[in-house]
């Protein structure tokens, strides 16, 4: 992921957080950490396991996140991996927690509810479906009719801007 995309992600996260929305993330390098930094601490981090990737970014440091959860082995995460992953039997004990946590990035955890929409930056297959671990989260979101905006899709970028970002900017300008 190039630095320009990371910058754009941080700007989107900041606009959303400034409007009171909470970002859910997984602390992976790239989009996850960019969303977390951009939200300026107005995020909830769903970790695959305790201390995942904290050498790159430690969400447990003061002010970096509202809450941090280790959700790699929850009953719900395991159930949804079995239901939505194309080949759950191929996942081993090391890889399964990464897929499981994606469910909580959509459905929330503890006192944090289901998301209103998903913003991702991911590759797609020949049918336009998001692939990889992010694809797992998007499959769950799609099954629940939750809108998905992939920053690598120009139409999604325009829709995201029109539906969420531009109205937030105008609303904030009116308030100021």
N, C-alpha and C positions, 0 to 999 in steps of 0.2 A: 504494500500500500504506500503510495507516494505521500510526500509531506503536504501537498495541496489538499488532497482528500482528507487527511487528518485534520488540517486546519478547518476545512468546511464542516466536518463532523463536530469539532469543538464549538464552532459558531452556532450550529443547529442546537446542540445540547444546551448552550448558554441561553439561547432564546427560549427554549422550552422551560428550562429551570427558572429563568427570570419570571416566567408566567405562572410559576407554581407547580409545574409538572415534575414528576420524579422519574429519573432515568433508571432503568434496570439494566444491569450489565454483568459480564462474566469474568472480567479481569484478564482477558486474553490480550496479547499485543495487537496493535492495529486499531480497529474500530472501537472495541470495548474500552480500552484505556483512553482513547480520544474522547469518547462520550463521557467517561467518568471525569476526566480533567475539565472538559467543557462545562459540565454541570456544576462545577465548583462546590462539590460535596453534596449536591442534591440528587444523590443516587443511592440505589440499593444494589449491592454486589452479591451475586449468586456464584459462589466458588465451587469448583469441582471437588476440591478437598482443602483442608486447612492449609493456609499459607501458599496456595497456588499462585505462582508467578509474582510473588511479592518482591523479588529482586528487581523486576521491571517497574512495578508500581505497587505500593502497599496501601490498599484501601482502609486498613485498620489504623493508619496514622491519623491523628486528630484532624478532624475537618474534611477528610477525604471521602467520607461516605456517611449516610444516615445510619445504615446498618450493613453488616456483612454476614452472610449465611453460608455454611458449608452444606450444600444440597446434593452432592454427588451420589448419595446412596439413600434417597428417600423412597418410600413406597410409591408415591405418586410418580416420581421421576422414572423409576423402574417400570411401572405399569405403562406409562406413555412411550417409553423407549420400545417396549415390546409391541405396542400397538402401532406406532408410527415409523419406526426405523425400518428401512427396507431389508435389513439383514441383522436383526438383533443378536442372533446366535453367533455371529462372527465377532461380536464385541467381547473383549477380555476384561479382566478385573481392572486393568489400567485405563482402557479407553472408555468403558461404560460410564464412569462418573462425569466425563466431559459431555457426553450425549445427554445424560440424565439432567444435568444442570440447565440445559437449554429449555426444558419444560418449564422450569421456574422463572426463566427470563420472560416467559409469556404469561404464565398463570399466576405469578407472584408467589409469595411465601409468607407465612406468619400473618402479620397485620397488613401486609401489602397486597392489594388485590390484582386481579387480572388487568393486563394492559389495555389501553384504548386503541393503540396501533403499534406496529413494529417498524422500526427504521433499521435497515441493515446495509452492509456494503459487501456483497458476496457475488461469487461466480454463479452462473446458471447453466443448466443442461440445454440440449437442443430444443426442448419444449418450453424453455423460459422459466423452469422451476429452479429455485435456489438450491444449491447442493451443499454437501458437507454438514458439519454440526449446525450451522446456521439454517441449513435446509430443514433439519429436524424441527427446529423452533418454528420455522415458517409453515411447515406442514401442520403443526398443532394449531397455529394461529389461523391458517386457512380453513381448517375444519370447524373453527369457531366463528368464522366470518369476520375475523379481525383484519382490518386493512394492513397491507404490507407495502412498504416503500423501500425499494432497493436503490441505493445511491449510485449504482452502476447502470441504472436504467434511466434514460433521459426523460421518458414519460412519467416515471415515478417521481423523479426530482421535481418536475413541473407541478405535478399534482400535490406533492408535499408542500411546496412553496405556496401554492394557491389556497390549499385547505387549512394549513396550520401556521406556516411561518409568516406569510404576509399579514393575515388577520391579527396575529399576535403583535407584530410590529406596529400596525395601525392602532390597535387597542392601547398599547403602551404609550404611543405618541399622544393619544387623546388624554390619557391619565396624567402625563407629565405636563 
